[in-house]
Amino acid sequence: MSSVDQSGTFILGDRPVRRLGYGAMQLAGPGVFGPPKDHDAALAVLREAVAQGVNHIDTSDFYGPHVTNLLIREALAPYPDLVIVTKIGARRGTDGSWLPAFSAEELTQAVQDNLHNLGLDVLEVVNLRVMFDAHGPAEGSIEAPLATLAELQRQGLVRHIGLSNVTAAQIAEGRRICRIVCVQNQYNLAHRGDDALINDLARDGIAYVPFFPLGGFNPLQSSTLSKVAARLGATPMQVALAWLLRRAPNILLIPGTSSVAHLRENLAAADLELSDDVIKELDGVAMAACG
């Protein structure tokens, strides 16, 4: 069972990972499509992340497509102490659009593509990305695609399975099919629909990995967040990340960037202390957003 220790690590599947990791999505070109603007700079970010102690990297072969996985392989293989988490369930159109890819054949090919492009014999964690609705989680059975992924696990191609962009009902359905070690959903200071879910997963030792920690492609504009950051001598992103780390012990973070300087700023959030009064102040951001 996954668990937390006092050193800021979490056992994801059966591997200890630092709670503040790195998401590779932004290494691809604009719109997460095509090659990076600066290939060498992308490699430098990956190498600096590992040099700074990151041992959990989130990626997918539909970033690019293929771009981020090939960069990770070039920069970091053979990954002796690195947990790479990938996801399947989508494909890219020739125009860069995001399309569901949920058939058994598509899911099997996606696992094979991730293995090939990362240069691995087995994938540590694979998240099934559910795309029933373009705007967020939507109800619907995930039994068939998850059964395909569970079969690939039985074949030894996948060690652990997670879910992404899912509802509580889908997580419950998934846990009846196979062991689920992590859930990736949108969650941040202003988008807190998963509060109860996070608490439930924490009790069961399942990691929760929020994406869009500062509001997504349209960054959260909050005067409260900006004021708190200014008082603490930090950036709004650092404060948002520190708040997430404080929110629950099962939360793992995967902030992405294509800049070494920005990477270092993000990682410094692990050392940012937030008082109870600051937490209360930040908690008000969600109420203001709802109002």
C-alpha positions, 0 to 999 in steps of 0.5 A: 500500500502507498504511504507517506514518510516524514522526508517528503516522499511517497511510495508510488506503487512500490517506489519512493518518489519525492512529492515534488516532481516534474511534468514534461508536457511543456517540453513539446512545441506550442500546443504540446505539438511538434518539437521544442523550440530549443532542443538542447534547452529541453534536454538541459531542463530534464537533466537539471531536474534530476540533478536537483533530486527529482525522481518522478517525471510525468509524460505521455507519448501523445505529447508531441506526439512522441516528442517528450518521451524521446527527449527523456530517453536522450537526456536521462536513459537508462533511468536507474533511480527515476520513476517515469509515469506515462498516460494513454487514452488519447491520440493527436490529429494532424492538426494537433487536436486531442482525440480519444483513443480507447479501443483495445488496439489503440491502448495496446499500441500506445503502451508499445509506443511508450515502451519503444520511445522511452527505451523501456521493457516495462512501464512503471505507472500508466494512467488511463486518461479518460476523454468522454468530455473535452471540458473535464471528467464525465460519467461513463463506464471505463471497464473495457479500456481498463480491462485492456490495460490490466491485461497488459499489466498481466503480460508484464508490460505495465507495473502499476495503473492509475487513472486521469480525468475521472470521477469518483464513480469511475475510480470506484469502478476501476478499483474493482477491476485492478489496483489503482495507485494514483489519480490525476485530475485538475485541482488547484486553489480555485478549482477544488471539486475533488476535496472530498475525493483527495481525503478518501484517496489519502485514507486508502494510500492512493496518490493524487496528482493535480494538473494545472496547479495555477489554473491551466492554460488561462492562469489563475488571476487572484489578488489574494495569491499575489499579495501572499506571494509578495509578502513571502518573497515568493512567486504565485506559482511557488505559493500555489505549489506549497499550498498543494503540498500542505493540502494532503500528504498523498498529493504529488506535484508535477509542475512543468516548464521549459526553463531551467530557471523556472524549474529551480523556482518551482522546486524551491516551493518544497521549502516554502513554509505557510502558516495556518493564517496564510493557509486560511487566507489562501483557502478563501481563493476558492470561495471567491472563485465560486462567488 
